[in-house]
Amino acid sequence: MMRVLTLGELEAPLQAQRVGADCEFSGVNTDSRALRPGELFVALRGENFDGHDFLERARLAGAVAALVSRPVAAALPLLQVEDTQVALGRLGAYNRALFQGPLVAITGSSGKTTVKNMVRAVLAQRGTTLATEGNFNNEIGVPLTLLRLEPGVEFAVVEMGAARAGDIRWLCELGQPTVALLLNAGTAHLESFGSVEDVAAAKGEIFDGLGAGQFA
């Protein structure tokens, strides 16, 4: 679950144009097959799919509104943006800004999920702790994790992965970590980076997301 948000309050932070009535939603989903009643459907686009093709399926599954990147005829209130993936990130960042507790960000070439689970287990001894599900650690998974921050959560542990330079910087911009853990830099995804030194530089972007008085 997540805190209840409205389309109207998101027009400015998402740089969106609302089409139709304002409404509340209590969840966000990018998969029309897994959508639950009361959620906002985000119509992502990829090389082999277009979420805009599934707006009616989402409505029938109980979606109360949709986030889209082009004009569409749909029997749903809409928020229209330039890029739904970027807007999903901004939506996650908006919800994260409402969270006042510590957020631990974890990256590295290997061991991220194991360490995330260890940190979650330790923090859970002190209070309600939210953590990334599985290894859902990319530009879609991190915003969806941030959207699960709700009243009552005291600690957050967010795994961050990178397929290219700039990925971690963007995820930190969204997540605003208060603690950053860089585990290692190895040969995973070397084809995307060129060298282990480039991997280390990309992973090291996690420290750029820290402010004064925060911890690495």
C-alpha angles and dihedrals in degrees: 000000000000135000116281114263133180131223090234096059091052100053094090101039092045094041086233137154114223117222114193132358125343114251144169126249131190102196144020127226135178095190118072089199093060098037120130128207114276096029133125113240115219112207102213121185127216140166093277105023144042119203090205087075090065102051094110092048088051092050092051089050090057106269110159095198142354138228109222139173100211138034110279137173104240136150089231136085108259141206107205118203137165095249123014094201092055090044091052088056092050090048090054090048091051092055093043090056088062090058115090101185131094117285118203115203119199129193138159141126092268140006097038097127094044093050091043089056091048093050091046091052092051096046092045087067088065102039149322107321130194119201138176112277111240109321095322090147110135137093090289100036097049095054090047089052091050089051089061091065105112138163108293096037109119103178134027129200115192125187115212126197131187132208094173142008112290096031096103092044090055093046090050090050087057099040101038094205121210092196125034126196121192107187104182146316117236143149098289110125089005089150089066096047108032100223142022087251089058090048089052091050092050093048090045090064085085089079091057088067093063125095132203114303094020126120140246 
